[in-house]
C-alpha cells in the first residue's frame, strides 16, 4: 500500500492512537517514511471503539486548558463523567502532586 500524499510505500509501525481525546499507546499502523502520515485498518479502529468503555479506568485523556470569561477552565470528557457518576455542581478536590501532576478526587 502507498501513501496517498507521497506515493511512497507504507511501513508497519506502532503509534499512539487518539479517539475522542483518549490516547491508546502502541497501536499498530501503517506509516509513511517520508511524510509520517499514519493509517489504521478499519478493524483496528472498530476494535478500539467497541472496547473503549471497558478501558476507562486505565486510559488517559488529553485536554487543553480553556478560558471561560477571564478564568482558566478544564473540561472533562463526558464519558469519564458518566463512568465516575459525577453530577454538575458536585464538589471535587483538586490539588497538585509535584510539579507535573494535577489530581482530581471525588469528595
MODELLER restraints for C-alpha pairs under 7 A, 6 or more apart:
rsr = mdl.restraints
at = mdl.atoms
rsr.add(forms.Gaussian(group=physical.xy_distance, feature=features.Distance(at['CA:1:A'], at['CA:9:A']), mean=5.89, stdev=0.5))
rsr.add(forms.Gaussian(group=physical.xy_distance, feature=features.Distance(at['CA:1:A'], at['CA:10:A']), mean=5.97, stdev=0.5))
rsr.add(forms.Gaussian(group=physical.xy_distance, feature=features.Distance(at['CA:2:A'], at['CA:8:A']), mean=5.16, stdev=0.5))
rsr.add(forms.Gaussian(group=physical.xy_distance, feature=features.Distance(at['CA:2:A'], at['CA:9:A']), mean=4.28, stdev=0.5))
rsr.add(forms.Gaussian(group=physical.xy_distance, feature=features.Distance(at['CA:2:A'], at['CA:10:A']), mean=5.43, stdev=0.5))
rsr.add(forms.Gaussian(group=physical.xy_distance, feature=features.Distance(at['CA:3:A'], at['CA:9:A']), mean=6.21, stdev=0.5))
rsr.add(forms.Gaussian(group=physical.xy_distance, feature=features.Distance(at['CA:3:A'], at['CA:10:A']), mean=6.11, stdev=0.5))
rsr.add(forms.Gaussian(group=physical.xy_distance, feature=features.Distance(at['CA:3:A'], at['CA:32:A']), mean=6.01, stdev=0.5))
rsr.add(forms.Gaussian(group=physical.xy_distance, feature=features.Distance(at['CA:8:A'], at['CA:32:A']), mean=6.78, stdev=0.5))
rsr.add(forms.Gaussian(group=physical.xy_distance, feature=features.Distance(at['CA:9:A'], at['CA:32:A']), mean=6.77, stdev=0.5))
rsr.add(forms.Gaussian(group=physical.xy_distance, feature=features.Distance(at['CA:10:A'], at['CA:30:A']), mean=5.59, stdev=0.5))
rsr.add(forms.Gaussian(group=physical.xy_distance, feature=features.Distance(at['CA:10:A'], at['CA:31:A']), mean=5.21, stdev=0.5))
rsr.add(forms.Gaussian(group=physical.xy_distance, feature=features.Distance(at['CA:10:A'], at['CA:32:A']), mean=4.74, stdev=0.5))
rsr.add(forms.Gaussian(group=physical.xy_distance, feature=features.Distance(at['CA:10:A'], at['CA:33:A']), mean=6.88, stdev=0.5))
rsr.add(forms.Gaussian(group=physical.xy_distance, feature=features.Distance(at['CA:11:A'], at['CA:30:A']), mean=5.28, stdev=0.5))
rsr.add(forms.Gaussian(group=physical.xy_distance, feature=features.Distance(at['CA:11:A'], at['CA:31:A']), mean=5.24, stdev=0.5))
rsr.add(forms.Gaussian(group=physical.xy_distance, feature=features.Distance(at['CA:11:A'], at['CA:32:A']), mean=6.35, stdev=0.5))
rsr.add(forms.Gaussian(group=physical.xy_distance, feature=features.Distance(at['CA:12:A'], at['CA:29:A']), mean=5.96, stdev=0.5))
rsr.add(forms.Gaussian(group=physical.xy_distance, feature=features.Distance(at['CA:12:A'], at['CA:30:A']), mean=4.69, stdev=0.5))
rsr.add(forms.Gaussian(group=physical.xy_distance, feature=features.Distance(at['CA:12:A'], at['CA:31:A']), mean=6.30, stdev=0.5))
rsr.add(forms.Gaussian(group=physical.xy_distance, feature=features.Distance(at['CA:13:A'], at['CA:28:A']), mean=5.86, stdev=0.5))
rsr.add(forms.Gaussian(group=physical.xy_distance, feature=features.Distance(at['CA:13:A'], at['CA:29:A']), mean=5.36, stdev=0.5))
rsr.add(forms.Gaussian(group=physical.xy_distance, feature=features.Distance(at['CA:13:A'], at['CA:30:A']), mean=5.79, stdev=0.5))
rsr.add(forms.Gaussian(group=physical.xy_distance, feature=features.Distance(at['CA:13:A'], at['CA:31:A']), mean=6.15, stdev=0.5))
rsr.add(forms.Gaussian(group=physical.xy_distance, feature=features.Distance(at['CA:14:A'], at['CA:26:A']), mean=4.95, stdev=0.5))
rsr.add(forms.Gaussian(group=physical.xy_distance, feature=features.Distance(at['CA:14:A'], at['CA:27:A']), mean=5.15, stdev=0.5))
rsr.add(forms.Gaussian(group=physical.xy_distance, feature=features.Distance(at['CA:14:A'], at['CA:28:A']), mean=4.47, stdev=0.5))
rsr.add(forms.Gaussian(group=physical.xy_distance, feature=features.Distance(at['CA:14:A'], at['CA:29:A']), mean=5.66, stdev=0.5))
rsr.add(forms.Gaussian(group=physical.xy_distance, feature=features.Distance(at['CA:15:A'], at['CA:25:A']), mean=6.30, stdev=0.5))
rsr.add(forms.Gaussian(group=physical.xy_distance, feature=features.Distance(at['CA:15:A'], at['CA:26:A']), mean=4.92, stdev=0.5))
rsr.add(forms.Gaussian(group=physical.xy_distance, feature=features.Distance(at['CA:15:A'], at['CA:27:A']), mean=5.33, stdev=0.5))
rsr.add(forms.Gaussian(group=physical.xy_distance, feature=features.Distance(at['CA:15:A'], at['CA:28:A']), mean=6.65, stdev=0.5))
rsr.add(forms.Gaussian(group=physical.xy_distance, feature=features.Distance(at['CA:15:A'], at['CA:29:A']), mean=6.98, stdev=0.5))
rsr.add(forms.Gaussian(group=physical.xy_distance, feature=features.Distance(at['CA:16:A'], at['CA:23:A']), mean=6.19, stdev=0.5))
rsr.add(forms.Gaussian(group=physical.xy_distance, feature=features.Distance(at['CA:16:A'], at['CA:24:A']), mean=5.55, stdev=0.5))
rsr.add(forms.Gaussian(group=physical.xy_distance, feature=features.Distance(at['CA:16:A'], at['CA:25:A']), mean=4.26, stdev=0.5))
rsr.add(forms.Gaussian(group=physical.xy_distance, feature=features.Distance(at['CA:16:A'], at['CA:26:A']), mean=5.54, stdev=0.5))
rsr.add(forms.Gaussian(group=physical.xy_distance, feature=features.Distance(at['CA:16:A'], at['CA:27:A']), mean=5.99, stdev=0.5))
rsr.add(forms.Gaussian(group=physical.xy_distance, feature=features.Distance(at['CA:17:A'], at['CA:23:A']), mean=5.51, stdev=0.5))
rsr.add(forms.Gaussian(group=physical.xy_distance, feature=features.Distance(at['CA:17:A'], at['CA:24:A']), mean=5.04, stdev=0.5))
rsr.add(forms.Gaussian(group=physical.xy_distance, feature=features.Distance(at['CA:17:A'], at['CA:25:A']), mean=6.23, stdev=0.5))
rsr.add(forms.Gaussian(group=physical.xy_distance, feature=features.Distance(at['CA:17:A'], at['CA:27:A']), mean=5.98, stdev=0.5))
rsr.add(forms.Gaussian(group=physical.xy_distance, feature=features.Distance(at['CA:18:A'], at['CA:24:A']), mean=6.29, stdev=0.5))
rsr.add(forms.Gaussian(group=physical.xy_distance, feature=features.Distance(at['CA:21:A'], at['CA:61:A']), mean=5.64, stdev=0.5))
rsr.add(forms.Gaussian(group=physical.xy_distance, feature=features.Distance(at['CA:21:A'], at['CA:62:A']), mean=5.69, stdev=0.5))
rsr.add(forms.Gaussian(group=physical.xy_distance, feature=features.Distance(at['CA:22:A'], at['CA:59:A']), mean=6.82, stdev=0.5))
rsr.add(forms.Gaussian(group=physical.xy_distance, feature=features.Distance(at['CA:22:A'], at['CA:60:A']), mean=6.15, stdev=0.5))
rsr.add(forms.Gaussian(group=physical.xy_distance, feature=features.Distance(at['CA:22:A'], at['CA:61:A']), mean=4.88, stdev=0.5))
rsr.add(forms.Gaussian(group=physical.xy_distance, feature=features.Distance(at['CA:22:A'], at['CA:62:A']), mean=6.74, stdev=0.5))
rsr.add(forms.Gaussian(group=physical.xy_distance, feature=features.Distance(at['CA:23:A'], at['CA:60:A']), mean=6.30, stdev=0.5))
rsr.add(forms.Gaussian(group=physical.xy_distance, feature=features.Distance(at['CA:23:A'], at['CA:61:A']), mean=6.49, stdev=0.5))
rsr.add(forms.Gaussian(group=physical.xy_distance, feature=features.Distance(at['CA:29:A'], at['CA:38:A']), mean=6.36, stdev=0.5))
rsr.add(forms.Gaussian(group=physical.xy_distance, feature=features.Distance(at['CA:29:A'], at['CA:39:A']), mean=5.63, stdev=0.5))
rsr.add(forms.Gaussian(group=physical.xy_distance, feature=features.Distance(at['CA:29:A'], at['CA:40:A']), mean=5.02, stdev=0.5))
rsr.add(forms.Gaussian(group=physical.xy_distance, feature=features.Distance(at['CA:30:A'], at['CA:38:A']), mean=5.63, stdev=0.5))
rsr.add(forms.Gaussian(group=physical.xy_distance, feature=features.Distance(at['CA:30:A'], at['CA:39:A']), mean=5.15, stdev=0.5))
rsr.add(forms.Gaussian(group=physical.xy_distance, feature=features.Distance(at['CA:30:A'], at['CA:40:A']), mean=6.61, stdev=0.5))
rsr.add(forms.Gaussian(group=physical.xy_distance, feature=features.Distance(at['CA:31:A'], at['CA:37:A']), mean=5.67, stdev=0.5))
rsr.add(forms.Gaussian(group=physical.xy_distance, feature=features.Distance(at['CA:31:A'], at['CA:38:A']), mean=4.48, stdev=0.5))
rsr.add(forms.Gaussian(group=physical.xy_distance, feature=features.Distance(at['CA:31:A'], at['CA:39:A']), mean=6.44, stdev=0.5))
rsr.add(forms.Gaussian(group=physical.xy_distance, feature=features.Distance(at['CA:32:A'], at['CA:38:A']), mean=6.58, stdev=0.5))
rsr.add(forms.Gaussian(group=physical.xy_distance, feature=features.Distance(at['CA:64:A'], at['CA:74:A']), mean=6.93, stdev=0.5))
rsr.add(forms.Gaussian(group=physical.xy_distance, feature=features.Distance(at['CA:65:A'], at['CA:72:A']), mean=6.30, stdev=0.5))
rsr.add(forms.Gaussian(group=physical.xy_distance, feature=features.Distance(at['CA:65:A'], at['CA:73:A']), mean=5.73, stdev=0.5))
rsr.add(forms.Gaussian(group=physical.xy_distance, feature=features.Distance(at['CA:65:A'], at['CA:74:A']), mean=5.05, stdev=0.5))
rsr.add(forms.Gaussian(group=physical.xy_distance, feature=features.Distance(at['CA:66:A'], at['CA:72:A']), mean=5.63, stdev=0.5))
rsr.add(forms.Gaussian(group=physical.xy_distance, feature=features.Distance(at['CA:66:A'], at['CA:73:A']), mean=5.11, stdev=0.5))
rsr.add(forms.Gaussian(group=physical.xy_distance, feature=features.Distance(at['CA:66:A'], at['CA:74:A']), mean=6.07, stdev=0.5))
rsr.add(forms.Gaussian(group=physical.xy_distance, feature=features.Distance(at['CA:67:A'], at['CA:73:A']), mean=5.49, stdev=0.5))
rsr.add(forms.Gaussian(group=physical.xy_distance, feature=features.Distance(at['CA:91:A'], at['CA:107:A']), mean=6.40, stdev=0.5))
rsr.add(forms.Gaussian(group=physical.xy_distance, feature=features.Distance(at['CA:92:A'], at['CA:104:A']), mean=6.58, stdev=0.5))
rsr.add(forms.Gaussian(group=physical.xy_distance, feature=features.Distance(at['CA:92:A'], at['CA:105:A']), mean=5.61, stdev=0.5))
rsr.add(forms.Gaussian(group=physical.xy_distance, feature=features.Distance(at['CA:92:A'], at['CA:106:A']), mean=4.71, stdev=0.5))
rsr.add(forms.Gaussian(group=physical.xy_distance, feature=features.Distance(at['CA:92:A'], at['CA:107:A']), mean=5.28, stdev=0.5))
rsr.add(forms.Gaussian(group=physical.xy_distance, feature=features.Distance(at['CA:93:A'], at['CA:104:A']), mean=5.65, stdev=0.5))
rsr.add(forms.Gaussian(group=physical.xy_distance, feature=features.Distance(at['CA:93:A'], at['CA:105:A']), mean=5.08, stdev=0.5))
rsr.add(forms.Gaussian(group=physical.xy_distance, feature=features.Distance(at['CA:93:A'], at['CA:106:A']), mean=6.29, stdev=0.5))
rsr.add(forms.Gaussian(group=physical.xy_distance, feature=features.Distance(at['CA:93:A'], at['CA:107:A']), mean=6.26, stdev=0.5))
rsr.add(forms.Gaussian(group=physical.xy_distance, feature=features.Distance(at['CA:94:A'], at['CA:102:A']), mean=6.97, stdev=0.5))
rsr.add(forms.Gaussian(group=physical.xy_distance, feature=features.Distance(at['CA:94:A'], at['CA:103:A']), mean=5.62, stdev=0.5))
rsr.add(forms.Gaussian(group=physical.xy_distance, feature=features.Distance(at['CA:94:A'], at['CA:104:A']), mean=4.58, stdev=0.5))
rsr.add(forms.Gaussian(group=physical.xy_distance, feature=features.Distance(at['CA:94:A'], at['CA:105:A']), mean=6.48, stdev=0.5))
rsr.add(forms.Gaussian(group=physical.xy_distance, feature=features.Distance(at['CA:95:A'], at['CA:102:A']), mean=5.82, stdev=0.5))
rsr.add(forms.Gaussian(group=physical.xy_distance, feature=features.Distance(at['CA:95:A'], at['CA:103:A']), mean=5.44, stdev=0.5))
rsr.add(forms.Gaussian(group=physical.xy_distance, feature=features.Distance(at['CA:95:A'], at['CA:104:A']), mean=6.83, stdev=0.5))
rsr.add(forms.Gaussian(group=physical.xy_distance, feature=features.Distance(at['CA:96:A'], at['CA:102:A']), mean=4.55, stdev=0.5))
rsr.add(forms.Gaussian(group=physical.xy_distance, feature=features.Distance(at['CA:96:A'], at['CA:103:A']), mean=6.12, stdev=0.5))
rsr.add(forms.Gaussian(group=physical.xy_distance, feature=features.Distance(at['CA:97:A'], at['CA:103:A']), mean=6.71, stdev=0.5))
